[in-house]
C-alpha cells in the first residue's frame, strides 16, 4: 500500500512531549512517513530520538545546530520531503506538543475529495475588517487555521510555496496564518473541522520566550499586517455566516486579550 500522508514535525527541547507526539503518529497513522527536525535543543534530545527511532524506517530524522524557528524549520523539512522519493497525497504539519488521539486519515480523505479544499485543521479563525481574530466553533470555511495540526493537500502545498522567509528571523508567530492565506490566495478553501481527534497541550512554544513573548508577538504581527493589509480581498469568508466567539484571555496571538491588528 502506498503511503499517503507525510508528517512534518519540529522538536525543540520538551522531549517527553516530542516522544508522545511521534509515538501517536506511528500508532494511529502507520501508513505514513514522519519527517522530523531536531531543532538545536542541545539537551540530549537528539540522542534519545536516535536511540528510540533508529529502527523505524518511516521516521526520517534531520538536525540543526541551532533553533531555526518554525518558519525556517518547516521550510527545511519541506525541501527534504519534496527532494525525497516520497510522494504523499497529504502533508500534515504537527507541533510536537500535539498528539493524535486516533487515526485522522478517513476524515481528511472524505473532505479532500473536493479538490477545491486545500487545508483542514481542528482550530479555525476568521477575521473582521480590522483583522480581529474570531474562533470558529463548528465545521466551516475559514480564513486561517492554527498550525499545531494543519493538513494540506499536496497540490495546495506546492501552490502556496514555502513559508514566507520574512518570518524566518523569528522563532514563531504569524507564519501559520500567513501560510493559510497563501493557500487561499492560490484558489483553495481552508476548512475548520473541530472534531478531528487532536490533543494539544498548547502554549509550549510561547513559554520558551518568557518575558520576551509580548515584544516578539508585536514584531511578527507587524510583519503580518504590512504584508496583507493591502490585499484584503483574500479574506472573502463572511464572518456573520458562522457561529463564532471572540477569543478569550487565552487569545491566539496575544496572551492577555484578543489581539486586534491595526495599521
Secondary structure, DSSP 8 states (H G I E B T S, - for coil): ----EEEEEEE-S-HHHHHHHHHHHHHH--SEEEEEEEES--SSHHHHHHHHHTT-TTEEEEEESS--HHHHHHHHHHHHHHHSS---SEEEEE-TTEEESS--HHHHHHHHTSTTEEEEESSEEEE-TT-BEEEE-SSEE-SEE-TTEEEEEHHHHHHH-S--GGGTTSSSSSHHHHHHHHHHHTT-EEEE-TTS-EEE---HHHHHHGGGHHHHHHHHHHHHHHHHTT-GGG--S-GGGS-EEE--TT-SS-SSS--B---
